[in-house]
Amino acid sequence: MKLAEKLFANRPTLIMLGRIASSSLSLINAPLIARALGPDGRGETAAAIAAFFLIPILLSIGVPLEVRRLAARVAFGPVVRCARLIALCAFPFALLLGLALDKLFFDSLEGTEHAILVAGVAMAPLMISWMCDESVLIANERFRAVALLQLTQPLVNTVLIVIGTLGGQLTVTWVMLANLGGLVATAMVGWVSVRVAIFGPFYPLRGLIRGSIPFAGSSIAEAVSNRIDQIIVLPLIGSFNSGLYAVAVTICTIPIGLAHALGAGEFRGIASIAPEHRKSAQQRALRSSVAVGAIFCLALAAASPLIVSVLFGDKFDGAVTSIWILLCGSVFMIGNYVGSMALVAGGLGLRMTSSQVVGAVIGLISLFILGPLWGANGASAAAVIGYLTTHALLAFAVGGNPRDFLPKPSDFTRALRVLFRTPATGNKRVKSETTGEEARHETP
């Protein structure tokens, strides 16, 4: 028991390890899908899965980030009830968007695949719900629970993909259903981790939505920069190049676990620090994330040719160059996530939103220009341009001289300290200022 407690101590590194484990699982199921369906089928399934994740982020209108901010200050029960009600109200909009996406981008699907696509997009309320649950867990520094929540979807998905492979049933339909199975399981884990009774006090609906608006644009920008490209590239560069790009994205999103761990580790400290010291703390967070991200991505770039060869086979050799290009953007992707969370913690949601929106738009414009010219490599280069633009704007939003954001060797060691920090937690009964309801918080 003591050994397990040491290995799985409640530290931000658990989020990183969970994300790395998730990415490792994707390196199991992605090759199985790629070998069974080929580049064309891989491109179709990547686009469908991107739609399943894109629509909930769009419809969440920034609510998960506002839930995170509030959960660090007041009892989370009323806030979570209100957030789950908002998630439920998103269903009809998700259904309509699913029908529209099917008509616009998924002509290549066949038969029941269209119905599964629409149904999967319509399940957006489930993902919005667990995104809010994740925010509560991060705000209360329950890193073990966060890691479990983030690991559930890829674990369930991989198990179902392996079953489909062994049974000879691995089709586009099976892959889509496996992903949706993981989404449902994740929502259930979220409900169990953040236990809030259905009936009880509600945080003011208008207040939650009003507080979420500054973060809404950020949610849209995050969806655009991280997901929508995999939908657009299908008709833009063809299913073959989309398959190569999907493999590049699979590998180059492995560092996102590092970003989530650093962002969670920095959030509460920046939120609670005195305003006059907040800017320097945000600058350090941005520098540290880029410093450790560059080392991580460099190691991944060195290993990527072997990873592609062993896991995906000769058909996907063309993805290696795309991976190298996209990994340059992954360094800034890490910094962008941590920088965004630093601005949220400081109550600067509008600055974060404008930075991400402009970066996402620049990335999309670049995609339409470079994608048709250079295929998967062009799509990767467009993503890098978008990430770099966002990073520059986030640094400007924090404020300071350009040299304040140049990483130093000490920033790397600081990032390691953040990752391996163990919060001094204890159970405390906290009353909400708005409702008087008591809720269990883990406080540092």
Beta strands, then each sheet from edge to edge (+ up, - down):
strand 1: 426-431
strand 2: 438-443
sheet 1: 1+ 2-
end
